[in-house]
Amino acid sequence: MAHNHESWTNEDEELQKWLREYKVESPTDEDVQMTIESLRQFVPQPADYRQIAAPAPKSRRQMITELLHHSAKELLYVQPLFWVWNIGLFLVGVLLLVNAGQNWENLFLFLAPLPFLYGLTEVLRGRDAELTELEASCRYSYAQIFVSRVLVVSVMNLLLTSGLVLVIQLQTQLVTLDFLLRYWFFPSAILSALALVVVSSIRVRSSFVLVLFISIWGGTVFLLQTMNELKFTYESLSTLTLVAGWLISIVVLLWKIRDIVRRDQDATRRKAIV
């Protein structure tokens, strides 16, 4: 072992002696500056990231076709609990409406927004599980996944609530356009818009927002049922007021969805230039 150590020491000394013969002088400041100036012409000019990697414009027909295609694929990845909850809600709703007697209007008022409110937990499932970045790295962007899920949830909401409306019509023969506007379109649009604004603006779990909104909405419907003056005030709202409230809520919903899509697109473009 001592012999090997001595041989390594001699080799190191010979190597150091050999390297001393090749001395490289440091460049002067003037040489460094000249090199920088000569290479400056090859540095790309800064550009707006919005103009970099900008996708080719698509026709409205292509966008709708892609949305429907993504939505159909998204059906395969919806959690089974989503279907179980919605089907269970429908069956319970039918059972309650058949035996509701004179309270069927308030019962339907409470049930109508629930499918979409619960659907938000499915729409934001990735964010709640802190998997947004993983979803964004997939073949389809987070914006495409988000909008596709919103479409799936909206269609499910429409089908379930339409089924409940059919049950009411068969039971009472009293379903009118004013009833649909006052007890379905108007309250559902307002609650959906408010819930989407809250869950997308505040970093809270969508399940917490679901419980909060269902509790508040249940209390509101209870007050409408027990306080005649409040119920009279609500039923006295003009059709124009209801339509205006419904349209404003729809605009807020679309604006918030578009805002989420734009934020995702901006983030994607920033990553493309890094």
C-alpha positions in Angstrom: 0.0 0.0 0.0 2.9 2.4 0.8 4.5 1.7 -2.5 1.2 2.5 -4.4 0.8 5.7 -2.5 4.3 6.8 -3.3 3.8 6.1 -7.0 0.6 8.2 -7.1 2.4 11.1 -5.4 5.2 11.0 -8.0 2.7 10.9 -10.9 0.8 13.9 -9.4 4.0 15.9 -9.2 5.0 15.1 -12.8 1.5 16.0 -14.0 1.6 19.4 -12.1 5.1 20.1 -13.6 3.8 19.3 -17.1 0.7 21.6 -16.7 2.8 24.5 -15.6 4.4 24.7 -19.0 0.9 25.5 -20.5 0.0 28.8 -19.0 -3.2 30.5 -20.2 -3.4 34.2 -19.5 -6.8 35.7 -18.5 -8.3 38.0 -21.2 -8.3 41.7 -20.6 -11.5 43.7 -20.0 -11.2 45.1 -23.5 -11.0 41.7 -25.1 -14.1 40.6 -23.1 -16.0 43.6 -24.2 -15.1 43.1 -27.9 -16.2 39.5 -27.7 -19.6 40.6 -26.2 -20.1 43.2 -28.9 -19.3 40.7 -31.7 -21.8 38.1 -30.3 -24.5 40.6 -29.7 -25.8 40.4 -33.2 -26.7 36.7 -32.6 -28.8 37.4 -29.6 -32.6 37.2 -30.4 -34.6 40.3 -29.9 -37.2 40.2 -27.1 -40.7 39.7 -28.2 -44.1 39.8 -26.7 -44.9 36.3 -25.4 -48.4 36.6 -26.7 -47.0 36.7 -30.3 -44.8 33.7 -29.7 -46.2 30.2 -30.4 -49.6 31.8 -31.1 -51.9 29.1 -32.4 -53.4 29.3 -35.8 -57.0 30.8 -35.6 -59.7 28.1 -35.7 -63.2 28.5 -37.1 -66.1 28.4 -34.7 -67.2 25.1 -36.1 -63.8 23.6 -35.3 -63.8 24.9 -31.8 -67.3 23.5 -31.1 -66.3 20.1 -32.6 -63.2 20.0 -30.5 -65.2 20.9 -27.4 -67.7 18.2 -28.0 -64.9 15.7 -28.7 -63.1 16.6 -25.4 -66.4 16.4 -23.5 -67.1 13.0 -24.8 -63.7 11.8 -23.7 -64.1 13.5 -20.3 -67.1 11.2 -19.7 -64.7 8.3 -19.4 -62.8 10.0 -16.5 -65.7 11.3 -14.5 -65.7 9.8 -11.0 -68.4 7.1 -10.4 -69.4 9.1 -7.3 -70.6 11.9 -9.6 -73.0 9.6 -11.4 -74.2 7.9 -8.2 -74.8 11.3 -6.5 -76.8 12.7 -9.4 -78.9 9.6 -10.0 -79.6 9.4 -6.3 -80.5 13.1 -6.2 -82.9 12.5 -9.1 -84.6 9.5 -7.5 -84.9 11.3 -4.1 -86.2 14.3 -5.9 -88.9 12.3 -7.7 -89.9 10.6 -4.5 -90.1 13.9 -2.6 -92.0 15.8 -5.3 -94.6 13.0 -5.6 -95.3 13.3 -1.9 -94.7 17.0 -1.5 -98.4 18.1 -1.6 -98.6 21.9 -1.7 -94.9 22.4 -1.1 -93.7 21.1 -4.5 -92.7 24.6 -5.7 -90.4 25.3 -2.8 -89.0 21.8 -3.0 -88.2 22.1 -6.7 -86.7 25.6 -6.0 -84.3 23.9 -3.6 -83.4 20.9 -5.8 -82.9 22.7 -9.1 -79.4 24.2 -8.5 -78.0 21.2 -6.7 -76.7 19.2 -9.7 -74.5 22.0 -11.0 -73.3 23.0 -7.5 -72.2 19.4 -6.9 -70.8 19.3 -10.4 -68.3 22.0 -9.5 -66.5 19.5 -7.2 -66.0 17.4 -10.3 -64.9 20.3 -12.5 -62.3 21.4 -9.9 -61.3 17.9 -8.8 -57.8 18.3 -10.2 -57.2 21.6 -8.3 -58.6 20.2 -5.1 -56.2 17.3 -5.3 -53.3 19.7 -6.2 -53.0 18.1 -9.6 -53.5 21.2 -11.8 -49.8 21.2 -12.9 -50.0 17.5 -13.8 -53.2 18.1 -15.8 -51.6 21.1 -17.6 -48.8 18.9 -18.7 -51.1 16.5 -20.5 -51.9 16.4 -24.2 -54.9 18.7 -23.7 -54.6 21.9 -21.8 -56.1 22.6 -18.5 -58.5 25.1 -20.2 -59.8 22.4 -22.5 -60.3 20.0 -19.6 -62.0 22.6 -17.5 -64.5 23.7 -20.3 -65.2 20.1 -21.2 -66.1 19.3 -17.6 -68.3 22.4 -17.3 -70.2 21.2 -20.4 -70.6 17.7 -19.0 -71.9 19.0 -15.7 -74.2 21.5 -17.4 -75.7 18.8 -19.7 -76.2 16.5 -16.7 -77.8 19.4 -14.8 -80.2 20.1 -17.7 -81.2 16.4 -18.0 -81.8 15.8 -14.3 -83.8 19.0 -13.8 -85.8 18.5 -17.0 -86.7 15.1 -15.6 -87.9 16.7 -12.3 -89.9 19.2 -14.4 -91.6 16.3 -16.3 -92.5 14.7 -13.0 -94.1 18.0 -11.8 -96.0 18.4 -15.0 -97.4 14.9 -14.8 -98.4 15.5 -11.2 -99.8 19.0 -11.3 -100.2 20.1 -15.0 -99.1 23.5 -13.7 -95.7 23.9 -15.4 -95.5 27.2 -17.2 -92.7 29.4 -18.7 -93.0 31.7 -15.7 -92.6 28.8 -13.3 -89.5 27.6 -15.1 -88.0 31.1 -15.1 -88.8 31.8 -11.5 -88.0 28.4 -9.9 -85.3 27.0 -12.2 -83.5 29.4 -14.6 -83.2 32.4 -12.4 -82.1 30.9 -9.0 -79.9 28.2 -10.6 -78.0 30.7 -12.8 -77.4 33.1 -9.8 -76.2 30.3 -7.5 -74.0 28.7 -10.2 -72.4 32.1 -11.1 -71.7 33.0 -7.5 -70.3 29.5 -6.7 -68.0 29.6 -9.7 -66.7 33.0 -8.8 -66.0 32.0 -5.2 -64.2 28.7 -6.0 -62.1 30.2 -8.8 -61.2 33.4 -6.9 -60.6 32.1 -3.4 -58.2 29.1 -2.7 -60.7 26.9 -0.9 -61.8 23.4 -1.6 -64.9 23.1 -3.8 -66.5 20.7 -1.4 -66.4 23.4 1.3 -68.1 25.8 -1.1 -70.7 23.1 -2.0 -71.7 22.6 1.7 -71.7 26.4 2.3 -73.9 27.2 -0.7 -76.3 24.3 -0.1 -76.7 25.4 3.5 -77.3 29.0 2.6 -79.7 28.1 -0.2 -81.6 25.6 2.0 -82.0 28.4 4.6 -83.2 30.8 2.0 -85.8 28.4 0.7 -86.9 27.7 4.2 -87.5 31.4 4.8 -89.4 31.7 1.6 -91.7 28.9 2.8 -92.2 30.2 6.3 -92.3 34.0 5.8 -95.3 34.9 3.7 -94.1 38.5 3.1 -90.8 37.3 1.7 -92.5 34.7 -0.5 -95.0 37.3 -1.8 -92.1 39.6 -2.6 -90.3 36.9 -4.6 -93.4 35.9 -6.4 -94.1 39.5 -7.2 -90.8 40.0 -9.1 -91.6 40.9 -12.7 -90.7 38.7 -15.6 -88.3 41.5 -16.9 -86.5 41.5 -13.6 -86.1 37.7 -13.6 -84.9 37.7 -17.2 -82.4 40.5 -16.5 -81.1 38.6 -13.4 -80.8 35.4 -15.4 -78.9 37.1 -18.3 -76.5 38.9 -16.0 -75.7 35.6 -14.2 -75.1 33.8 -17.5 -72.8 36.6 -18.6 -70.9 36.3 -15.3 -70.6 32.5 -15.7 -69.3 32.9 -19.3 -66.9 35.7 -18.3 -65.5 33.6 -15.4 -65.0 30.6 -17.7 -63.3 32.7 -20.3 -61.1 34.3 -17.6 -59.9 30.9 -16.5 -59.2 29.8 -20.1 -57.2 33.0 -20.8 -55.1 32.6 -17.6 -54.3 29.0 -18.7 -53.4 30.1 -22.2 -51.2 33.0 -20.9 -49.4 30.6 -18.6 -48.8 28.1 -21.5 -47.4 30.8 -23.7 -45.0 31.9 -21.0 -43.7 28.4 -20.6 -43.2 28.1 -24.3 -40.6 30.9 -24.3 -38.7 29.7 -21.2 
